[in-house]
């Protein structure tokens, strides 16, 4: 099962220390070698992304930055584990290293799989 994990540092919190960054990098290396971590990355703050929208057959594009954005995702990881419980364990271990913040653990729908019931 694949999961997309997101992480957002709490507003006003100091950036990670060099020691935290080293611990996060070591965690990433360990997880990649174990076949759990498929991809990870950090995102630029404030977000300089592009918002896209599709509504009634019309596609629109709005360029960033979006300074008014209240919730920014600082980082993400795509992992592959055997269960939801394993995904939560990976998220818990990561957040213990990264510090105070919030995130989501979202199951990735894979072709041929039955999506979980809501």
C-alpha positions in Angstrom: 0.0 0.0 0.0 1.3 3.4 -0.8 0.7 6.5 1.3 1.4 10.2 0.7 2.5 11.9 3.9 2.5 15.6 4.3 4.1 17.7 7.0 3.6 21.4 8.0 5.7 23.0 10.7 3.6 24.9 13.3 3.4 28.6 12.6 6.1 30.6 14.3 8.2 27.6 15.1 11.9 28.0 14.5 13.3 26.2 11.5 14.8 22.7 12.1 18.3 22.7 13.7 21.2 21.3 11.8 21.0 18.3 14.1 17.3 17.8 13.3 18.1 18.0 9.6 20.8 15.4 9.9 18.5 13.1 11.8 15.8 13.6 9.2 18.3 12.8 6.4 19.4 9.6 8.3 15.8 8.6 8.7 15.2 9.1 5.0 18.2 7.0 4.1 17.2 4.2 6.4 13.7 4.2 5.1 14.8 4.2 1.5 17.2 1.3 2.1 14.3 -0.6 3.7 12.1 0.0 0.6 9.6 2.1 2.6 10.5 5.6 1.3 9.8 5.9 -2.4 10.2 9.7 -2.7 10.5 12.8 -0.5 10.8 16.5 -0.8 10.4 19.9 0.7 8.4 22.8 -0.7 9.3 26.4 -1.0 7.6 28.8 1.6 5.6 30.8 0.9 4.3 28.6 -1.8 5.2 29.8 -5.3 3.1 27.1 -6.9 0.3 27.3 -9.5 -3.3 26.8 -8.6 -5.3 24.9 -11.2 -9.1 24.6 -11.3 -11.5 22.7 -13.5 -15.2 23.6 -13.3 -17.9 22.8 -15.8 -15.4 22.0 -18.5 -13.3 25.2 -18.0 -9.7 25.0 -16.9 -8.1 28.0 -15.1 -4.6 28.7 -13.9 -3.6 31.2 -11.2 0.2 31.8 -10.6 1.6 32.1 -7.1 3.0 33.2 -4.8 0.0 32.9 -2.5 1.1 35.0 0.5 -2.5 34.8 2.0 -2.2 31.0 2.3 -2.7 30.1 5.9 -1.7 26.4 5.6 1.4 25.6 3.8 2.9 22.1 3.3 6.6 22.1 4.1 7.3 18.6 3.0 6.0 15.4 1.7 7.0 11.7 1.4 5.6 8.9 -0.7 6.0 5.6 1.2 5.1 2.0 0.6 4.1 -0.2 3.6 1.8 -3.2 4.3 -0.8 -1.4 6.3 -2.3 1.9 7.5 -0.9 1.1 10.9 2.7 0.9 9.5 2.1 4.2 7.6 1.1 5.9 10.9 4.2 4.5 12.6 6.4 6.0 9.9 4.6 9.3 10.3 5.0 9.3 14.1 8.7 8.5 13.8 9.2 11.3 11.2 7.3 13.9 13.2 9.3 13.0 16.4 12.4 14.1 14.4 10.9 17.1 12.6 9.2 18.7 15.6 5.9 20.2 16.3 3.6 20.3 13.3 0.7 18.8 11.5 0.3 16.5 8.6 -1.8 14.1 6.7 -1.4 10.4 5.8 -3.4 9.8 2.6 -3.7 6.4 1.0 -2.8 6.4 -2.7 -5.3 4.7 -5.0 -3.6 2.2 -7.2 -5.0 0.8 -10.4 -6.8 -2.5 -9.7 -7.1 -1.9 -6.0 -10.4 -1.4 -4.3 -10.5 2.0 -2.6 -11.1 2.0 1.2 -14.7 2.7 2.3 -15.2 6.1 3.8 
